[in-house]
Amino acid sequence: MAAGRQYKNAYTILEKVKKGEIDSYYRNEDSLFSKINFYKKPDLINPHLHYIDESRLKSIVRQHLTDNNIIKNIYESFHKGVENKKLPTDKQPGFADFHSKFQENFEKFPKHLSNDIFKMYYNQMSRLNFEERDDKNITKFKMLEKSNNPVGKIMSENSSLKSAIFTRNVVSYFVGRMTIMDFVEPETSQDFKNDINGDGDGGGWGDGLLDKMMGSKQADKDFDNAIQEAQNLCQKMDGAMDEETQQQVFESANKGGSEAGKISPDYIDKMISRIENINLSMNSVKDKIKKLVDKSVSYFSAKKITIYEDLFNSDNIAGLDEFELLHPKIRKIFAEDLQIKTTKSIGKIDLYIDQSGSMSSSSGTKNKAGNSISKLEFCKAFAAKLKQMDMLNNIYTFDTRVNKIKNNMLAISMIDDMGGTDINSVIRSIEVNGVNSLVLTDAEDDCRIYSDKAFFIGVQGARFSYFHDDIIAQYSKKDQVIVFDGTNINKVDTEGEIVKEYK
């Protein structure tokens, strides 16, 4: 029997089915392929966003458009505007009705348009490929044209966070206009929503539909305000965060507790205030911080590692002196086998900051403004000083568990006091990482584990007597624990009691 044509590659079969080239069982209504939905992304612009970046953008847009203050600002602009005043009094919506309709419109707004707007702001135009326009997508293309702003694009290009800020402001403008028109011209609004969701005839622009939706003076003013607010925010953000920090904020947007979507001028002011407070605290106690650093680092300074390197790959040029003393024949024969012994001190230090609730009380010292510095604020100032000295490796916070945070001033400034304390989890983390570490704590917990890589700096009120007897004895005997009471730096004896010895 002659063999018929065979399709050995599954992707080849799928392509043949899609093109209607396989007229067999695979084309029947009850067949396998009749149940497969050949999915194509609805985006109008390529390249597509990576799914993680898409998730981050989605989170930022959602946080912004579900913020009551944002919706209230849009409502108040409409409430005071000409469009609302043209309505009969009994037709003018209250905030509750407006809010409900706004949320409904946001949920129905095509999410791929957010992705497309983001891509326009982030990428150079030469890198983008656009789908062909047709009757079904012409309205959405016109919305993308409306979204574009040359000045905004200059600010946002290659910046994920800034592009997301322009995107969320533009989307809130579109959803706001849809909501306003639900009350002003409900039929026009419904036609528009049908059009952008694929349920209309696609002829919105030609019929003047977008002109009705967004062609009024009030609509132009609202759009200009949305873009101007994004520009002002991005400009202010540049003064508070470097590019690396901005990227880190964007990358955290889809994580629990992130406030990336709520970034606003007030939020930026809050960050600037926190950072300034840290600097103020640091300047006030910088001498004491330096002494603490000297005492703690001196414990690790004796720890060195020895490295043997090939002569010609070594940074230690002192080894060349001994090489010159060798007999010429020996130098020639053994040059590639000779090694240089290099002794290096242990590198940067990890920092663990106690963020338990008790850390909110006073550290026993004040800043130059005369305000009391909390234990946690003192720890932040300490972290900032280590960073300034380029001694800081990784930063961790801990309460009942250990959390790694970013090594930047923004992340340091945002540390807040939380719940309980688990010092044993800190020591386990230090042992796993194998890095010399400072632990800033008020020691409101027991400790059952010893590590020669841990150095404890107790803050005002620290109670190392909670440590197991044999454990605190080891830390004390090896000078791995001190307490700063706001004025003096004190030793801790083998029973965990403070000994006023250091100044």
NORQUIVEN-V294061 format. One record per pair of residues at least 4 apart in sequence whose ideal C-beta (glycine too) atoms are under 6 Angstrom apart, sorted by the first residue. I is the first residue (numbers start at 1). J is the second residue. Records with the same first field share a line. If there is no record, write none. Layout:
# NORQUIVEN-V294061
I->J + J
This chain:
# NORQUIVEN-V294061
7->12 + 13
16->21 + 22
17->22 + 26 + 33
18->38
22->26
23->27
25->31
26->31 + 33
29->34
41->48
42->112
43->48 + 112 + 115 + 116
44->116 + 131
45->116 + 119 + 128 + 130
46->129
49->53 + 54 + 115
55->254
56->250 + 253 + 254
57->118 + 164
59->253 + 254 + 261
60->164 + 168 + 253 + 260 + 261
61->114 + 168 + 171
62->66
63->261 + 262
64->70 + 168 + 261
65->106 + 172
68->72
71->99 + 102
74->176
75->79 + 95 + 98
78->84 + 180
79->84
81->218
82->218
83->184 + 218
84->92
87->91 + 92
93->97 + 98 + 183
95->99
101->179 + 182
102->179
105->175 + 178 + 179
106->175
109->175
110->196
114->167 + 171
116->144
117->147 + 167 + 170
118->122 + 163 + 167
119->123
120->148
121->153 + 156 + 163 + 166
122->163
123->127 + 128
133->138 + 141
135->202
136->202
137->141
138->202 + 205
139->195 + 196 + 204 + 205
140->196
142->205 + 210
147->170
149->227
152->156 + 166 + 227
153->157
155->162 + 234
156->162 + 163 + 166
159->163
160->250
161->246 + 249 + 250
162->234
165->230 + 233
166->230
169->226 + 230
172->176
173->222 + 223 + 226
177->213 + 214 + 219
178->189
180->184
181->185 + 188 + 189 + 213
182->186 + 189
188->212
191->209
192->209 + 213
194->199 + 200
195->200 + 204
203->207
204->209 + 210
205->210
210->214
211->215
214->219
236->268
237->241 + 268
240->268 + 271 + 272
241->245 + 246 + 410
245->408 + 410
248->406
249->260
252->258
253->258 + 260
263->267
274->413
275->409 + 413
278->380 + 381 + 384 + 413
280->367
281->367 + 373 + 377 + 381
282->286 + 381 + 384 + 385
284->367 + 368
285->289 + 365
289->382 + 385
291->489
292->457
293->297
296->438 + 455
297->301
299->455
300->346 + 436
303->346
304->343 + 345
305->344
306->343
307->342
308->339 + 341
309->313 + 314 + 340
311->338 + 340
314->319 + 340
316->340 + 342
319->340
326->330 + 331
330->334
331->335
334->338
346->436
348->391 + 393
349->391 + 393 + 436 + 438
350->393 + 394 + 435 + 437
351->383 + 395 + 438
352->396 + 398 + 426 + 437 + 439
353->379 + 397 + 440
354->359 + 441
355->397 + 399 + 415 + 417 + 418
356->399 + 420 + 421
357->417
358->442 + 444
359->375 + 376 + 417
360->374 + 417
362->372
363->373 + 375 + 378 + 459 + 460 + 486
364->460 + 485 + 486
365->373 + 486
366->370 + 372
367->371 + 373
373->377 + 378
375->442 + 459
376->417
379->440
380->412
383->412
386->391 + 392
387->392
395->405 + 407
396->402 + 404
397->403 + 405 + 415
398->402 + 426
399->418 + 419 + 420
400->420 + 422
401->425
402->425 + 426 + 429
405->411
406->411
409->413
421->444 + 445
423->445 + 447
424->448 + 449
426->439
427->449 + 451 + 454
430->437 + 451 + 453 + 454
431->451
436->453
437->453 + 454
438->455
439->454 + 456
440->457
442->459 + 461 + 462
443->458 + 462 + 463 + 464
446->466
447->467 + 471
448->468
450->471 + 474
455->480
456->481
457->482
458->462 + 483
460->485 + 486
462->483
464->472 + 492 + 496
465->496
467->471 + 472 + 496
472->476 + 496
473->494
475->480 + 481
476->481 + 492 + 493 + 494
481->492
482->489
483->490 + 498
484->489
489->502
490->498 + 500 + 502
491->499 + 501
493->497 + 499
